């Protein structure tokens, strides 16, 4: 079939419109969703809180006992009186370490189960979305969320969150312990608080927008890389490598710029924290000196207070410094929950209906669709396909054939007009749980597993005998010739199927799922001349008894259809049988003549 390009832009440009990114949850939505995911783990969370509080409480015993030991030495009592408090220090330190490990393990288990549930929600929601939603967002956005964002959250769960919560409890109980010794020590400790709060507020205000911008930049970079790889052959053939490499470099530079901003924020933050620690320790030592000099407290008590404050260095550092990674993970969590919160259409498990097909009447009434402003791909197309009828769609490249196929399959939604199948909008499920429409495209995928598992993936109820009978009907004798027949492993790492065998497998799936309407978008286009006839016959058998729309790669396919629709610049310009259109001497007749000469 003769084809003519319709695109007026540079053909090396893979992307034609900017992506519409998937939603990001607000802070309230993120909190609400996280609490909902944590709800099933309430008992473990309560146990975690108790264990971590006990850990912090036992950690307070050691400085107090060390203060007792100092007083014992100052009072020149027998050294044997040091043994009991020394043993207490050792015992409470070991017990605190053991409880801390247990508490962190409990917290990590709870958080990991919660993250696993969120991942399942994100995956199920993404898979259930109309393909148009993901296509507009771009593959890079979704990949960056399920990879980079999920990994950021996972890192926080495994390492940061347990340490953060432990530090929070330790700080709270330590401040109480310092206040019990003397309230003036607690006031001295607070001398560091203003600078710490200033540093924290400044960091939070700046880091949130920076991390969100960084995530968006990483998604854009991923999208550029994916699009360039997907169109690598075209880019290479038309010598557009330098342009696409420059675009990838630009997106990388933007991401690096945001990362450098984050590094500057972190460096300033940690510097202010160090200064705050110096101020606080100096204040505690000064107050301790004054109180010991005035005999208000003992040297041991002052020592314990200084040790308590020194013990705060670690937890405060953990608490404040980990805000960095918590901010990063919070941005990732909001992006994951944004996907999980998308409306999820109800999907019924496909079933096999070996009996007569239900009617599959397809009606398009003034349907239009555009991929971007001012770029209409379909323009007010009207077409009716009766149940059991096979209609071939032909036309030059860019005429709108694939877009029409995706609309009928429910992958895309019309911008205007009405598209129904048996009176219901395209994309809706049939009332009895069966599958109404199946789209088989030129780009077929072979799933990992055996041939039988691949075929049962979308029709789990089929038996071994049904698969064999269907393979015989579609003349797929090559399956029996595989090393292990239906039990042969295929897909990544398995037996490599040819392009024709992969397309034949897709036609077998179609026959087993048994939809009311089948849309074949150049589903046999990759076959060589020796396999073309076999796949064309298999497609005819697979379409038997159901409504079929065939985007014809070879006009020989169109010649055997009940009707032919000729598309040109997004419009249906001719419709009729092969004989009628040849006699009409119009667009189809010219295509047929050019194709016949080229055979």
HELIX and SHEET records of a PDB file:
HELIX    1   1 UNK A   27  UNK A   38  1                                  12    
HELIX    2   2 UNK A   39  UNK A   41  5                                   3    
HELIX    3   3 UNK A   42  UNK A   74  1                                  33    
HELIX    4   4 UNK A   81  UNK A  128  1                                  48    
HELIX    5   5 UNK A  131  UNK A  137  1                                   7    
HELIX    6   6 UNK A  139  UNK A  144  1                                   6    
HELIX    7   7 UNK A  145  UNK A  149  3                                   5    
HELIX    8   8 UNK A  150  UNK A  155  1                                   6    
HELIX    9   9 UNK A  156  UNK A  160  3                                   5    
HELIX   10  10 UNK A  161  UNK A  181  1                                  21    
HELIX   11  11 UNK A  183  UNK A  189  1                                   7    
HELIX   12  12 UNK A  190  UNK A  192  5                                   3    
HELIX   13  13 UNK A  193  UNK A  230  1                                  38    
HELIX   14  14 UNK A  232  UNK A  237  1                                   6    
HELIX   15  15 UNK A  241  UNK A  293  1                                  53    
HELIX   16  16 UNK A  299  UNK A  321  1                                  23    
HELIX   17  17 UNK A  323  UNK A  340  1                                  18    
HELIX   18  18 UNK A  401  UNK A  408  1                                   8    
HELIX   19  19 UNK A  451  UNK A  456  1                                   6    
HELIX   20  20 UNK A  464  UNK A  473  1                                  10    
HELIX   21  21 UNK A  477  UNK A  479  5                                   3    
HELIX   22  22 UNK A  485  UNK A  487  5                                   3    
HELIX   23  23 UNK A  499  UNK A  513  1                                  15    
HELIX   24  24 UNK A  529  UNK A  543  1                                  15    
HELIX   25  25 UNK A  555  UNK A  559  1                                   5    
HELIX   26  26 UNK A  578  UNK A  584  1                                   7    
HELIX   27  27 UNK A  587  UNK A  598  1                                  12    
SHEET    1   A 4 UNK A 376  UNK A 385  0                                        
SHEET    2   A 4 UNK A 362  UNK A 370 -1                                        
SHEET    3   A 4 UNK A 416  UNK A 421 -1                                        
SHEET    4   A 4 UNK A 424  UNK A 425 -1                                        
SHEET    1   B 6 UNK A 437  UNK A 441  0                                        
SHEET    2   B 6 UNK A 517  UNK A 521  1                                        
SHEET    3   B 6 UNK A 547  UNK A 551  1                                        
SHEET    4   B 6 UNK A 390  UNK A 395  1                                        
SHEET    5   B 6 UNK A 563  UNK A 568  1                                        
SHEET    6   B 6 UNK A 571  UNK A 576 -1                                        
SHEET    1   C 2 UNK A 449  UNK A 450  0                                        
SHEET    2   C 2 UNK A 489  UNK A 490 -1                                        
END                                                                             
